[in-house]
Amino acid sequence: MSLTEMMNLRTRFEQITEEFKLDSYGSDIYSLKHFVENGHRSNSLRNDFREAMEIAEAIITEYENVRDDCKNSEWTG
């Protein structure tokens, strides 16, 4: 996923969830993980909840893949 695609997904996630009931708002990795684990509690019937969940899961997956690639890289010694 390109940086532009990632930033567009983060922006879309923030737009969708701005009216949701959440403990923290934003699209940093910790907020996304919290949303995946707890976002359904007061938000599962809201418009675009499923899209927000799919975006959060996609960003987390990409983050973990890149992190794993960096760990396995020759550059990290």
DRENPA-3360 file (N, C-alpha, C; in nm, 2 decimals, always signed):
BEGIN
1 = MSLTEMMN = +0.09/-0.12/+0.00/+0.00/+0.00/+0.00/+0.09/+0.12/+0.00 ~ +0.06/+0.22/-0.08/+0.14/+0.34/-0.09/+0.11/+0.43/+0.03 ~ +0.20/+0.52/+0.05/+0.18/+0.62/+0.16/+0.05/+0.70/+0.13 ~ +0.03/+0.74/+0.01/-0.09/+0.82/-0.03/-0.22/+0.74/+0.01 ~ -0.22/+0.61/-0.03/-0.34/+0.53/+0.00/-0.36/+0.51/+0.15 ~ -0.25/+0.50/+0.22/-0.26/+0.49/+0.37/-0.32/+0.62/+0.43 ~ -0.27/+0.73/+0.38/-0.32/+0.86/+0.44/-0.47/+0.88/+0.40 ~ -0.50/+0.84/+0.28/-0.64/+0.85/+0.24/-0.73/+0.76/+0.32;
9 = LRTRFEQI = -0.69/+0.64/+0.35/-0.77/+0.56/+0.44/-0.78/+0.61/+0.58 ~ -0.67/+0.67/+0.63/-0.68/+0.73/+0.77/-0.77/+0.84/+0.77 ~ -0.77/+0.93/+0.67/-0.86/+1.04/+0.66/-1.01/+0.99/+0.65 ~ -1.03/+0.89/+0.57/-1.17/+0.84/+0.56/-1.21/+0.78/+0.69 ~ -1.13/+0.71/+0.76/-1.16/+0.65/+0.89/-1.20/+0.76/+0.99 ~ -1.12/+0.87/+0.99/-1.15/+0.98/+1.08/-1.28/+1.05/+1.05 ~ -1.31/+1.06/+0.92/-1.44/+1.12/+0.88/-1.56/+1.04/+0.92 ~ -1.55/+0.91/+0.90/-1.66/+0.82/+0.94/-1.68/+0.82/+1.09;
17 = TEEFKLDS = -1.58/+0.82/+1.17/-1.59/+0.79/+1.31/-1.60/+0.92/+1.39 ~ -1.60/+1.04/+1.33/-1.60/+1.16/+1.41/-1.73/+1.18/+1.49 ~ -1.84/+1.11/+1.46/-1.96/+1.11/+1.54/-1.98/+0.99/+1.63 ~ -1.89/+0.89/+1.62/-1.90/+0.77/+1.69/-1.87/+0.79/+1.84 ~ -1.91/+0.71/+1.93/-1.88/+0.71/+2.07/-1.75/+0.63/+2.09 ~ -1.64/+0.69/+2.11/-1.51/+0.63/+2.13/-1.43/+0.68/+2.25 ~ -1.35/+0.60/+2.30/-1.26/+0.65/+2.41/-1.15/+0.75/+2.36 ~ -1.11/+0.72/+2.24/-1.01/+0.81/+2.17/-1.04/+0.82/+2.03;
25 = YGSDIYSL = -1.01/+0.94/+1.97/-1.04/+0.96/+1.83/-0.90/+0.98/+1.76 ~ -0.90/+0.95/+1.64/-0.78/+0.96/+1.55/-0.76/+0.83/+1.48 ~ -0.65/+0.83/+1.41/-0.62/+0.71/+1.33/-0.48/+0.65/+1.35 ~ -0.43/+0.69/+1.47/-0.30/+0.62/+1.50/-0.32/+0.48/+1.53 ~ -0.22/+0.40/+1.53/-0.23/+0.25/+1.54/-0.30/+0.21/+1.67 ~ -0.27/+0.28/+1.77/-0.33/+0.24/+1.90/-0.49/+0.27/+1.90 ~ -0.53/+0.38/+1.84/-0.67/+0.41/+1.83/-0.74/+0.31/+1.74 ~ -0.67/+0.27/+1.63/-0.73/+0.18/+1.54/-0.75/+0.04/+1.61;
33 = KHFVENGH = -0.65/+0.00/+1.68/-0.66/-0.13/+1.75/-0.77/-0.13/+1.86 ~ -0.78/-0.02/+1.93/-0.88/+0.00/+2.03/-1.02/-0.01/+1.96 ~ -1.03/+0.06/+1.84/-1.16/+0.06/+1.77/-1.20/-0.09/+1.73 ~ -1.10/-0.16/+1.68/-1.13/-0.30/+1.63/-1.18/-0.38/+1.75 ~ -1.12/-0.36/+1.87/-1.15/-0.44/+1.98/-1.28/-0.40/+2.05 ~ -1.30/-0.27/+2.05/-1.41/-0.21/+2.13/-1.51/-0.12/+2.06 ~ -1.49/-0.09/+1.94/-1.57/+0.00/+1.86/-1.72/-0.04/+1.84 ~ -1.74/-0.17/+1.85/-1.87/-0.22/+1.82/-1.97/-0.19/+1.93;
41 = RSNSLRND = -1.92/-0.16/+2.05/-2.01/-0.15/+2.17/-2.12/-0.05/+2.15 ~ -2.09/+0.07/+2.11/-2.19/+0.17/+2.09/-2.21/+0.22/+1.95 ~ -2.14/+0.15/+1.86/-2.14/+0.20/+1.72/-2.18/+0.10/+1.61 ~ -2.20/-0.02/+1.65/-2.22/-0.12/+1.54/-2.34/-0.10/+1.46 ~ -2.44/-0.02/+1.50/-2.56/+0.01/+1.42/-2.55/+0.14/+1.35 ~ -2.44/+0.21/+1.37/-2.42/+0.34/+1.30/-2.39/+0.32/+1.15 ~ -2.43/+0.42/+1.07/-2.40/+0.42/+0.93/-2.25/+0.41/+0.91 ~ -2.20/+0.33/+0.82/-2.06/+0.32/+0.78/-1.97/+0.25/+0.89;
49 = FREAMEIA = -2.03/+0.19/+0.99/-1.95/+0.12/+1.09/-1.87/+0.01/+1.02 ~ -1.93/-0.07/+0.94/-1.86/-0.18/+0.87/-1.74/-0.13/+0.79 ~ -1.76/-0.02/+0.72/-1.65/+0.04/+0.64/-1.54/+0.09/+0.73 ~ -1.57/+0.15/+0.84/-1.47/+0.20/+0.94/-1.39/+0.08/+0.99 ~ -1.46/-0.03/+1.02/-1.40/-0.15/+1.07/-1.30/-0.21/+0.97 ~ -1.35/-0.22/+0.84/-1.26/-0.27/+0.73/-1.14/-0.18/+0.71 ~ -1.16/-0.05/+0.72/-1.04/+0.04/+0.71/-0.94/+0.02/+0.82 ~ -0.99/+0.01/+0.94/-0.91/-0.01/+1.06/-0.83/-0.14/+1.05;
57 = EAIITEYE = -0.90/-0.24/+1.01/-0.83/-0.37/+0.99/-0.72/-0.37/+0.88 ~ -0.75/-0.30/+0.77/-0.66/-0.29/+0.66/-0.53/-0.21/+0.70 ~ -0.55/-0.10/+0.77/-0.44/-0.02/+0.82/-0.35/-0.10/+0.92 ~ -0.42/-0.17/+1.01/-0.34/-0.25/+1.11/-0.26/-0.36/+1.04 ~ -0.33/-0.43/+0.95/-0.26/-0.54/+0.87/-0.14/-0.48/+0.80 ~ -0.15/-0.37/+0.73/-0.04/-0.31/+0.66/+0.07/-0.27/+0.76 ~ +0.03/-0.21/+0.87/+0.13/-0.17/+0.97/+0.21/-0.29/+1.02 ~ +0.14/-0.40/+1.05/+0.21/-0.52/+1.10/+0.30/-0.59/+0.99;
65 = NVRDDCKN = +0.25/-0.59/+0.87/+0.33/-0.64/+0.76/+0.46/-0.56/+0.74 ~ +0.45/-0.43/+0.74/+0.57/-0.35/+0.72/+0.66/-0.36/+0.84 ~ +0.61/-0.37/+0.96/+0.69/-0.39/+1.08/+0.76/-0.52/+1.08 ~ +0.69/-0.63/+1.03/+0.76/-0.76/+1.02/+0.87/-0.76/+0.92 ~ +0.84/-0.69/+0.80/+0.94/-0.68/+0.70/+1.06/-0.61/+0.75 ~ +1.04/-0.50/+0.83/+1.16/-0.43/+0.88/+1.24/-0.51/+0.98 ~ +1.17/-0.59/+1.06/+1.24/-0.68/+1.15/+1.32/-0.78/+1.08 ~ +1.28/-0.83/+0.97/+1.35/-0.94/+0.89/+1.45/-0.88/+0.79;
73 = SEWTG = +1.46/-0.75/+0.78/+1.55/-0.69/+0.69/+1.69/-0.70/+0.73 ~ +1.78/-0.70/+0.63/+1.92/-0.69/+0.66/+1.96/-0.56/+0.73 ~ +1.88/-0.46/+0.71/+1.91/-0.33/+0.76/+1.91/-0.32/+0.91 ~ +1.83/-0.41/+0.97/+1.81/-0.40/+1.11/+1.91/-0.48/+1.19 ~ +2.00/-0.55/+1.11/+2.12/-0.61/+1.17/+2.09/-0.74/+1.24;
% end
